[in-house]
Amino acid sequence: MWDFSIGRSLTLMMQTMPFILLRCAVYFGITLAYILITGIGSGIGWGIGGLGDEGFQATAAFWGGAIGFGVTAGIMYFLREYILYMVKAAHIAAMVQLLDSKPIPGGKSQIEYAGSVVKSRYAQANVLFVIDQLVKGVITAITGLLQGLGSILPIPGMQQVMGVVRVFLRVSVGLIDEIILAYAIKTESGNPWTSAQTALVLYAQNAPGMLRNAAWLTVLMYGLSLLVFLVLLAPAAALVYFMPGTWSAGSVVFALLFAWSIKVAVIEPFAIACLLQSYFQAIEGQSPDPTWTSRLEGVSSKFGQLKDRAARWTSGTPEARDVSVETGGSQS
């Protein structure tokens, strides 16, 4: 059914507890920032709305809260590279170290050591971010190849079935991109672009099994997240009650934020620990198949970008003026 040990994953979670606590601090902090700034915006709107009638005041409070929420979202958007670099990637580095039964060197905390490993593989946060975006595009292309094979089978209703599968697999892709980043850390590659390219080819060779595992974990993640959301809905409604103005939708929004923070802080690392086991077990002893390399070059322009950047990487130093990537539009 799946190719990982739940017990081993839980052990990795316990062994990397400093990172679990760090993730909780970061993501719960983000949620509290949303609530605080939204509340301040709503309060300012409520005060300004006092210049008009009751209806105007309620509307002003709503728009004040909405502006506060939007401002927070904008700030978080600009912090996304740092969070990926110092939280997610560093946590993966610690997991890879412990999965190989290698102790954390003495004299350094787990977070300090894992952070130094990430910095040695990815000199700049924006380099890691660009690689992550390119990897997501290539994984989506690989998923599309598998969907295409299913859609041409002469089975009644297959088109409808593949439509559901397509949506489900797109959600599962979000779990897999970080596994590709782990390959560079495990292999101690000096060229992160080449390691990502190799890791993607190896992933493509084992995609059906990887996607099966990702699918099971996606069900688990979102099932638990839904449960957390339902549990937190009542406390969130109580919190909204004390905010000025009419914010009837606020309870749903805040419950979603709290559920999201628990998902990315606790549930998602468990899923990553499972997929790390599955991926490295699947690729053990394998070499990249040139046939798959050619296929990926044919279906994904982002795979070609990885290849080009790998060729331009000199002495472990990226070309600082060329680290951008088009993330809009097609993911292929």
Summary of the structure (lengths in Angstrom):
residues: 332
radius of gyration: 22.2
end to end distance: 29.4
largest distance: 72.9
contacts: 1075
relative contact order: 0.15
helix: 79%
strand: 1%
